[in-house]
Protein backbone atom coordinates (compact mmCIF):
# COMPACT_ATOMS: atom_id res chain seq x y z
CA UNK A 1 0.00 0.00 0.00
CA UNK A 2 1.28 3.44 -0.87
CA UNK A 3 2.40 5.54 2.06
CA UNK A 4 0.26 8.53 0.97
CA UNK A 5 -2.86 6.40 0.78
CA UNK A 6 -2.16 4.86 4.19
CA UNK A 7 -1.72 8.29 5.75
CA UNK A 8 -4.96 9.48 4.16
CA UNK A 9 -6.87 6.45 5.47
CA UNK A 10 -5.45 6.85 8.97
CA UNK A 11 -6.47 10.50 8.88
CA UNK A 12 -10.03 9.53 7.97
CA UNK A 13 -10.13 6.95 10.79
CA UNK A 14 -8.75 9.48 13.25
CA UNK A 15 -11.25 12.11 12.18
CA UNK A 16 -14.04 9.53 12.34
CA UNK A 17 -13.13 8.76 15.94
CA UNK A 18 -13.40 12.48 16.76
CA UNK A 19 -16.78 13.11 15.18
CA UNK A 20 -18.54 12.68 18.54
CA UNK A 21 -16.35 15.42 20.08
CA UNK A 22 -16.74 18.71 18.17
CA UNK A 23 -13.72 20.96 18.29
CA UNK A 24 -13.52 24.71 18.65
CA UNK A 25 -10.72 27.01 17.68
CA UNK A 26 -8.59 26.89 20.82
CA UNK A 27 -6.85 30.05 19.59
CA UNK A 28 -10.02 32.10 20.25
CA UNK A 29 -9.40 34.18 23.33
CA UNK A 30 -11.94 35.27 25.94
CA UNK A 31 -11.70 37.64 28.88
CA UNK A 32 -12.79 36.09 32.16
CA UNK A 33 -14.97 38.70 33.84
CA UNK A 34 -15.93 36.55 36.83
CA UNK A 35 -15.74 33.08 38.33
CA UNK A 36 -17.20 32.04 41.66
CA UNK A 37 -18.10 28.98 43.65
CA UNK A 38 -21.79 28.29 44.17
CA UNK A 39 -23.67 25.93 46.43
CA UNK A 40 -23.57 22.46 44.93
CA UNK A 41 -26.72 21.86 42.88
CA UNK A 42 -28.10 19.19 40.56
CA UNK A 43 -28.84 20.04 36.92
CA UNK A 44 -29.64 18.15 33.74
CA UNK A 45 -29.23 18.72 30.02
CA UNK A 46 -32.31 20.29 28.43
CA UNK A 47 -31.68 18.47 25.15
CA UNK A 48 -29.38 15.77 23.84
CA UNK A 49 -26.96 18.42 22.57
CA UNK A 50 -24.22 20.73 23.80
CA UNK A 51 -20.50 20.55 24.51
CA UNK A 52 -18.36 20.09 27.62
CA UNK A 53 -15.28 22.35 27.53
CA UNK A 54 -11.87 22.40 29.14
CA UNK A 55 -10.81 25.87 30.28
CA UNK A 56 -7.29 27.06 29.49
CA UNK A 57 -5.16 30.21 29.35
CA UNK A 58 -5.05 33.14 31.74
CA UNK A 59 -7.90 35.34 32.97
CA UNK A 60 -7.25 37.90 30.23
CA UNK A 61 -6.81 35.28 27.52
CA UNK A 62 -9.00 32.27 28.28
CA UNK A 63 -9.38 29.42 25.78
CA UNK A 64 -12.05 26.75 25.50
CA UNK A 65 -11.38 23.30 24.09
CA UNK A 66 -14.14 20.75 23.56
CA UNK A 67 -13.67 17.66 25.73
CA UNK A 68 -16.88 15.70 25.18
CA UNK A 69 -20.41 16.00 23.87
CA UNK A 70 -23.22 16.50 26.36
CA UNK A 71 -25.61 14.08 24.65
CA UNK A 72 -23.67 11.17 26.18
CA UNK A 73 -24.77 12.48 29.58
CA UNK A 74 -28.34 13.44 28.68
CA UNK A 75 -29.77 10.98 31.22
CA UNK A 76 -27.31 11.82 34.00
CA UNK A 77 -27.41 14.06 37.04
CA UNK A 78 -24.95 16.94 36.55
CA UNK A 79 -23.42 18.58 39.60
CA UNK A 80 -22.79 22.34 39.27
CA UNK A 81 -20.29 23.92 41.70
CA UNK A 82 -19.10 27.12 39.91
CA UNK A 83 -20.22 29.82 37.52
CA UNK A 84 -17.97 31.43 34.91
CA UNK A 85 -18.47 34.51 32.70
CA UNK A 86 -16.38 34.84 29.53
CA UNK A 87 -16.45 37.93 27.31
CA UNK A 88 -15.54 38.21 23.64
CA UNK A 89 -16.07 41.62 22.13
CA UNK A 90 -19.36 42.95 23.45
CA UNK A 91 -20.82 39.51 24.15
CA UNK A 92 -20.63 37.77 27.54
CA UNK A 93 -21.46 34.07 27.82
CA UNK A 94 -22.14 32.32 31.12
CA UNK A 95 -20.93 28.79 31.89
CA UNK A 96 -21.40 26.28 34.69
CA UNK A 97 -18.61 24.10 35.98
CA UNK A 98 -19.94 20.55 36.14
CA UNK A 99 -17.79 18.80 38.72
CA UNK A 100 -18.71 15.22 37.84
CA UNK A 101 -17.78 15.90 34.18
CA UNK A 102 -14.76 18.06 35.09
CA UNK A 103 -15.63 20.65 32.50
CA UNK A 104 -17.61 23.78 31.64
CA UNK A 105 -21.01 23.87 29.94
CA UNK A 106 -23.05 26.81 28.67
CA UNK A 107 -25.76 27.63 31.19
CA UNK A 108 -28.30 27.87 28.36
CA UNK A 109 -28.19 24.11 27.75
CA UNK A 110 -28.75 23.08 31.38
CA UNK A 111 -31.76 23.22 33.67
CA UNK A 112 -31.90 22.91 37.43
CA UNK A 113 -33.09 19.60 38.84
CA UNK A 114 -32.52 15.95 38.07
CA UNK A 115 -32.94 14.51 34.57
CA UNK A 116 -36.50 14.32 33.25
CA UNK A 117 -36.12 12.17 30.14
CA UNK A 118 -38.18 8.99 29.85
CA UNK A 119 -36.74 5.87 28.21
CA UNK A 120 -36.87 2.08 28.27
CA UNK A 121 -33.92 0.20 29.77
CA UNK A 122 -35.27 -3.34 29.37
CA UNK A 123 -38.20 -5.14 27.79
CA UNK A 124 -39.15 -8.80 27.88
CA UNK A 125 -42.11 -10.96 26.98
CA UNK A 126 -43.86 -12.78 29.80
CA UNK A 127 -46.41 -15.58 29.85
CA UNK A 128 -49.91 -14.19 29.31
CA UNK A 129 -51.58 -13.58 32.66
CA UNK A 130 -54.73 -11.85 33.90
CA UNK A 131 -54.46 -8.65 35.94
CA UNK A 132 -56.82 -5.91 37.11
CA UNK A 133 -56.57 -2.45 38.64
CA UNK A 134 -56.00 -2.37 42.41
CA UNK A 135 -57.94 0.89 42.67
CA UNK A 136 -59.59 3.39 40.35
CA UNK A 137 -56.19 5.03 39.82
CA UNK A 138 -53.57 5.15 37.08
CA UNK A 139 -53.25 5.64 33.33
CA UNK A 140 -52.62 3.39 30.34
CA UNK A 141 -50.25 4.91 27.75
CA UNK A 142 -48.68 4.39 24.38
CA UNK A 143 -45.00 5.29 24.04
CA UNK A 144 -44.07 7.78 21.33
CA UNK A 145 -40.64 8.84 20.08
CA UNK A 146 -37.21 7.33 20.68
CA UNK A 147 -37.51 4.77 23.48
CA UNK A 148 -33.94 3.48 23.96
CA UNK A 149 -30.36 4.75 23.78
CA UNK A 150 -28.35 7.63 25.25
CA UNK A 151 -30.50 10.32 23.64
CA UNK A 152 -33.91 8.69 24.14
CA UNK A 153 -36.73 10.85 25.46
CA UNK A 154 -40.05 9.25 24.69
CA UNK A 155 -43.46 10.81 25.27
CA UNK A 156 -46.33 9.10 27.07
CA UNK A 157 -49.67 9.47 25.30
CA UNK A 158 -52.81 8.59 27.26
CA UNK A 159 -54.85 5.68 25.90
CA UNK A 160 -57.20 5.13 28.84
CA UNK A 161 -57.56 6.24 32.45
CA UNK A 162 -58.12 3.75 35.25
CA UNK A 163 -60.11 6.48 37.00
CA UNK A 164 -62.82 5.61 34.47
CA UNK A 165 -65.21 3.09 36.01
CA UNK A 166 -65.27 0.82 32.94
CA UNK A 167 -61.48 0.67 32.80
CA UNK A 168 -61.11 0.24 36.57
CA UNK A 169 -63.38 -2.82 36.50
CA UNK A 170 -61.87 -4.66 33.50
CA UNK A 171 -59.60 -7.68 33.39
CA UNK A 172 -56.37 -7.08 31.44
CA UNK A 173 -53.96 -9.51 29.79
CA UNK A 174 -50.29 -8.81 30.57
CA UNK A 175 -47.83 -10.09 27.94
CA UNK A 176 -44.76 -7.89 28.37
CA UNK A 177 -42.76 -6.33 31.19
CA UNK A 178 -40.57 -3.22 30.86
CA UNK A 179 -38.29 -1.12 33.01
CA UNK A 180 -38.80 2.56 32.28
CA UNK A 181 -36.65 5.39 33.60
CA UNK A 182 -38.72 8.51 34.26
CA UNK A 183 -36.34 11.23 35.27
CA UNK A 184 -34.58 9.99 38.40
CA UNK A 185 -36.88 7.02 39.05
CA UNK A 186 -37.11 3.60 37.45
CA UNK A 187 -40.59 2.11 37.21
CA UNK A 188 -41.83 -1.27 36.08
CA UNK A 189 -44.51 -1.19 33.38
CA UNK A 190 -46.76 -3.89 31.96
CA UNK A 191 -48.03 -4.07 28.40
CA UNK A 192 -51.76 -4.79 28.67
CA UNK A 193 -54.54 -5.71 26.29
CA UNK A 194 -58.21 -6.57 26.74
CA UNK A 195 -59.94 -9.54 25.15
CA UNK A 196 -61.88 -7.24 22.83
CA UNK A 197 -58.60 -5.36 22.03
CA UNK A 198 -60.33 -2.01 22.60
CA UNK A 199 -57.69 -1.06 25.16
CA UNK A 200 -53.97 -1.76 24.75
CA UNK A 201 -50.93 0.03 26.06
CA UNK A 202 -48.50 0.40 28.94
CA UNK A 203 -49.38 0.92 32.60
CA UNK A 204 -47.26 1.10 35.75
CA UNK A 205 -47.15 -2.34 37.33
CA UNK A 206 -47.83 -0.79 40.75
CA UNK A 207 -51.40 0.04 39.65
CA UNK A 208 -52.26 -3.59 38.86
CA UNK A 209 -52.65 -6.82 40.78
CA UNK A 210 -52.90 -10.35 39.42
CA UNK A 211 -56.17 -12.17 38.80
CA UNK A 212 -59.55 -11.62 37.17
CA UNK A 213 -61.47 -8.55 38.29
CA UNK A 214 -64.25 -9.38 40.76
CA UNK A 215 -67.14 -7.01 41.40
CA UNK A 216 -68.31 -5.09 44.45
CA UNK A 217 -72.10 -4.83 44.65
CA UNK A 218 -74.75 -3.89 47.18
CA UNK A 219 -77.99 -5.83 47.35
CA UNK A 220 -81.37 -5.68 49.04
CA UNK A 221 -84.91 -7.01 48.71
CA UNK A 222 -85.16 -5.00 45.48
CA UNK A 223 -82.91 -7.59 43.79
CA UNK A 224 -85.45 -10.30 44.69
CA UNK A 225 -83.98 -13.80 45.10
CA UNK A 226 -80.30 -13.89 44.12
CA UNK A 227 -78.52 -16.99 42.77
CA UNK A 228 -75.46 -16.82 45.05
CA UNK A 229 -73.84 -19.91 43.52
CA UNK A 230 -73.73 -18.07 40.18
CA UNK A 231 -72.49 -14.92 41.90
CA UNK A 232 -69.51 -16.59 43.61
CA UNK A 233 -66.91 -16.59 40.75
CA UNK A 234 -67.56 -12.96 39.78
CA UNK A 235 -68.06 -11.18 43.11
CA UNK A 236 -65.48 -9.96 45.59
CA UNK A 237 -67.82 -8.28 48.06
CA UNK A 238 -71.57 -8.03 48.57
CA UNK A 239 -72.78 -5.20 50.81
CA UNK A 240 -76.13 -6.39 52.15
CA UNK A 241 -78.95 -4.09 53.26
CA UNK A 242 -80.28 -5.14 56.67
CA UNK A 243 -82.70 -2.43 57.76
CA UNK A 244 -84.45 0.74 56.64
CA UNK A 245 -85.03 2.63 59.87
CA UNK A 246 -86.65 0.00 62.12
CA UNK A 247 -87.94 -2.16 59.26
CA UNK A 248 -86.00 -5.24 58.22
CA UNK A 249 -85.06 -5.89 54.61
CA UNK A 250 -87.07 -8.98 53.59
CA UNK A 251 -84.02 -10.64 51.97
CA UNK A 252 -81.41 -9.58 54.55
CA UNK A 253 -81.06 -12.77 56.58
CA UNK A 254 -81.28 -15.00 53.50
CA UNK A 255 -78.63 -12.93 51.69
CA UNK A 256 -76.27 -13.16 54.68
CA UNK A 257 -76.80 -16.92 54.95
CA UNK A 258 -76.20 -17.44 51.22
CA UNK A 259 -73.07 -15.26 51.19
CA UNK A 260 -71.67 -17.37 54.03
CA UNK A 261 -72.65 -20.63 52.32
CA UNK A 262 -70.79 -19.76 49.12
CA UNK A 263 -67.82 -18.08 50.77
CA UNK A 264 -68.51 -14.59 49.41
CA UNK A 265 -67.19 -11.75 51.55
CA UNK A 266 -69.97 -9.48 52.73
CA UNK A 267 -70.61 -6.26 54.64
CA UNK A 268 -73.87 -4.91 56.05
CA UNK A 269 -75.62 -1.56 55.89
CA UNK A 270 -78.60 0.19 57.38
CA UNK A 271 -80.59 3.03 55.81
CA UNK A 272 -81.30 5.81 58.32
CA UNK A 273 -83.17 9.11 58.48
CA UNK A 274 -82.26 10.92 61.69
CA UNK A 275 -84.32 13.61 63.34
CA UNK A 276 -82.05 14.19 66.32
CA UNK A 277 -78.94 12.98 68.12
CA UNK A 278 -81.19 10.77 70.27
CA UNK A 279 -82.71 9.25 67.11
CA UNK A 280 -79.23 8.53 65.78
CA UNK A 281 -78.23 6.66 68.93
CA UNK A 282 -81.45 4.60 68.87
CA UNK A 283 -80.88 3.69 65.20
CA UNK A 284 -77.40 2.43 66.10
CA UNK A 285 -78.81 0.35 68.97
CA UNK A 286 -81.47 -1.13 66.68
CA UNK A 287 -78.84 -2.16 64.14
CA UNK A 288 -76.55 -3.69 66.74
CA UNK A 289 -79.13 -5.49 68.89
CA UNK A 290 -81.55 -6.42 66.17
CA UNK A 291 -84.75 -4.92 64.94
CA UNK A 292 -87.56 -6.95 63.42
CA UNK A 293 -85.28 -10.02 63.26
CA UNK A 294 -82.11 -8.54 61.73
CA UNK A 295 -78.88 -7.34 63.29
CA UNK A 296 -75.14 -6.94 62.80
CA UNK A 297 -73.39 -10.19 61.91
CA UNK A 298 -69.89 -10.67 63.38
CA UNK A 299 -68.69 -12.17 60.08
CA UNK A 300 -69.36 -8.93 58.19
CA UNK A 301 -66.23 -7.16 56.93
CA UNK A 302 -67.58 -3.73 57.86
CA UNK A 303 -70.81 -1.95 58.78
CA UNK A 304 -72.15 0.99 56.80
CA UNK A 305 -74.73 3.62 57.63
CA UNK A 306 -76.68 4.81 54.57
CA UNK A 307 -77.56 8.45 55.25
CA UNK A 308 -79.25 10.13 52.30
CA UNK A 309 -82.62 11.36 53.62
CA UNK A 310 -82.73 14.43 55.85
CA UNK A 311 -85.78 14.82 58.07
CA UNK A 312 -86.85 17.87 60.02
CA UNK A 313 -83.80 17.74 62.26
CA UNK A 314 -82.79 19.71 65.34
CA UNK A 315 -79.06 19.01 64.90
CA UNK A 316 -76.50 19.16 62.14
CA UNK A 317 -76.07 16.08 59.96
CA UNK A 318 -72.47 15.74 61.12
CA UNK A 319 -73.49 15.82 64.79
CA UNK A 320 -76.12 13.11 64.27
CA UNK A 321 -73.77 10.93 62.24
CA UNK A 322 -71.06 11.25 64.87
CA UNK A 323 -73.58 10.23 67.54
CA UNK A 324 -74.54 7.17 65.48
CA UNK A 325 -70.88 6.25 65.00
CA UNK A 326 -70.03 6.64 68.69
CA UNK A 327 -73.02 4.52 69.74
CA UNK A 328 -72.34 1.75 67.21
CA UNK A 329 -68.65 1.71 68.12
CA UNK A 330 -69.68 0.38 71.53
CA UNK A 331 -70.67 -2.88 69.82
CA UNK A 332 -67.81 -3.49 67.39
CA UNK A 333 -64.16 -2.85 66.60
CA UNK A 334 -64.70 -3.39 62.88
CA UNK A 335 -64.76 -0.49 60.37
CA UNK A 336 -67.84 1.72 60.47
CA UNK A 337 -68.35 3.37 57.09
CA UNK A 338 -70.54 6.24 55.91
CA UNK A 339 -72.51 5.75 52.69
CA UNK A 340 -74.09 8.76 51.06
CA UNK A 341 -74.25 10.76 47.85
CA UNK A 342 -71.67 13.33 46.87
CA UNK A 343 -74.40 15.96 46.67
CA UNK A 344 -75.61 15.09 50.19
CA UNK A 345 -72.13 15.64 51.61
CA UNK A 346 -71.91 19.03 49.93
CA UNK A 347 -75.47 20.19 50.67
CA UNK A 348 -75.24 19.29 54.37
CA UNK A 349 -71.57 20.20 54.83
CA UNK A 350 -70.89 16.76 56.30
CA UNK A 351 -67.56 16.17 57.99
CA UNK A 352 -67.14 12.39 58.13
CA UNK A 353 -63.59 12.27 59.49
CA UNK A 354 -64.75 10.34 62.58
CA UNK A 355 -65.76 7.36 60.43
CA UNK A 356 -63.46 4.51 59.38
CA UNK A 357 -64.06 5.47 55.77
CA UNK A 358 -66.45 6.84 53.17
CA UNK A 359 -68.47 5.06 50.49
CA UNK A 360 -69.72 7.77 48.14
CA UNK A 361 -72.22 7.57 45.27
CA UNK A 362 -71.70 9.59 42.10
CA UNK A 363 -73.16 8.07 38.94
CA UNK A 364 -70.64 9.25 36.39
CA UNK A 365 -68.11 7.57 34.13
CA UNK A 366 -65.07 9.05 35.84
CA UNK A 367 -63.93 9.41 39.44
CA UNK A 368 -64.41 13.16 39.79
CA UNK A 369 -65.67 13.01 43.36
CA UNK A 370 -66.10 16.28 45.27
CA UNK A 371 -66.43 15.83 49.04
CA UNK A 372 -65.00 19.07 50.46
CA UNK A 373 -61.49 17.66 50.20
CA UNK A 374 -62.27 14.55 52.25
CA UNK A 375 -60.99 11.14 51.06
CA UNK A 376 -63.25 8.58 49.37
CA UNK A 377 -62.60 4.88 49.92
CA UNK A 378 -65.37 3.26 47.88
CA UNK A 379 -67.06 4.86 44.87
CA UNK A 380 -70.55 3.71 43.91
CA UNK A 381 -70.45 4.53 40.22
CA UNK A 382 -73.57 2.74 38.97
CA UNK A 383 -77.11 1.93 40.05
CA UNK A 384 -77.86 -0.11 36.93
CA UNK A 385 -75.12 -2.72 36.50
CA UNK A 386 -75.95 -6.26 35.38
CA UNK A 387 -74.42 -9.40 36.86
CA UNK A 388 -75.13 -13.08 36.36
CA UNK A 389 -77.11 -14.41 39.30
CA UNK A 390 -78.84 -11.10 40.06
CA UNK A 391 -82.29 -10.93 38.40
CA UNK A 392 -82.46 -7.10 38.40
CA UNK A 393 -80.16 -4.13 37.90
CA UNK A 394 -77.75 -3.72 40.78
CA UNK A 395 -75.62 -0.99 42.39
CA UNK A 396 -71.88 -1.39 41.77
CA UNK A 397 -68.84 0.17 43.43
CA UNK A 398 -65.07 0.25 42.94
CA UNK A 399 -62.19 0.69 45.37
CA UNK A 400 -60.63 4.12 45.71
CA UNK A 401 -58.14 3.58 48.55
CA UNK A 402 -55.76 0.98 49.93
CA UNK A 403 -57.47 1.46 53.28
CA UNK A 404 -60.69 0.04 51.86
CA UNK A 405 -58.70 -2.88 50.45
CA UNK A 406 -57.69 -3.76 53.99
CA UNK A 407 -61.29 -3.91 55.21
CA UNK A 408 -61.83 -7.17 53.34
Secondary structure as GFF3:
##gff-version 3
##sequence-region A 1 408
A	DSSP	alpha_helix	3	17	.	.	.	ID=ss1
A	DSSP	beta_strand	31	45	.	.	.	ID=ss2
A	DSSP	beta_strand	51	58	.	.	.	ID=ss3
A	DSSP	beta_strand	61	69	.	.	.	ID=ss4
A	DSSP	three_ten_helix	70	73	.	.	.	ID=ss5
A	DSSP	beta_strand	78	88	.	.	.	ID=ss6
A	DSSP	beta_strand	91	98	.	.	.	ID=ss7
A	DSSP	beta_strand	103	106	.	.	.	ID=ss8
A	DSSP	three_ten_helix	107	109	.	.	.	ID=ss9
A	DSSP	beta_strand	110	112	.	.	.	ID=ss10
A	DSSP	beta_strand	118	133	.	.	.	ID=ss11
A	DSSP	beta_strand	139	144	.	.	.	ID=ss12
A	DSSP	beta_strand	155	161	.	.	.	ID=ss13
A	DSSP	alpha_helix	165	168	.	.	.	ID=ss14
A	DSSP	beta_strand	172	182	.	.	.	ID=ss15
A	DSSP	beta_strand	185	193	.	.	.	ID=ss16
A	DSSP	beta_strand	200	204	.	.	.	ID=ss17
A	DSSP	three_ten_helix	205	207	.	.	.	ID=ss18
A	DSSP	beta_strand	208	210	.	.	.	ID=ss19
A	DSSP	beta_strand	215	219	.	.	.	ID=ss20
A	DSSP	three_ten_helix	221	223	.	.	.	ID=ss21
A	DSSP	alpha_helix	228	231	.	.	.	ID=ss22
A	DSSP	three_ten_helix	232	234	.	.	.	ID=ss23
A	DSSP	beta_strand	235	244	.	.	.	ID=ss24
A	DSSP	beta_strand	247	248	.	.	.	ID=ss25
A	DSSP	alpha_helix	252	261	.	.	.	ID=ss26
A	DSSP	beta_strand	265	272	.	.	.	ID=ss27
A	DSSP	alpha_helix	277	289	.	.	.	ID=ss28
A	DSSP	beta_strand	302	307	.	.	.	ID=ss29
A	DSSP	alpha_helix	317	329	.	.	.	ID=ss30
A	DSSP	beta_strand	335	341	.	.	.	ID=ss31
A	DSSP	alpha_helix	342	347	.	.	.	ID=ss32
A	DSSP	beta_strand	357	361	.	.	.	ID=ss33
A	DSSP	beta_strand	378	385	.	.	.	ID=ss34
A	DSSP	beta_strand	394	399	.	.	.	ID=ss35
A	DSSP	alpha_helix	402	407	.	.	.	ID=ss36
###
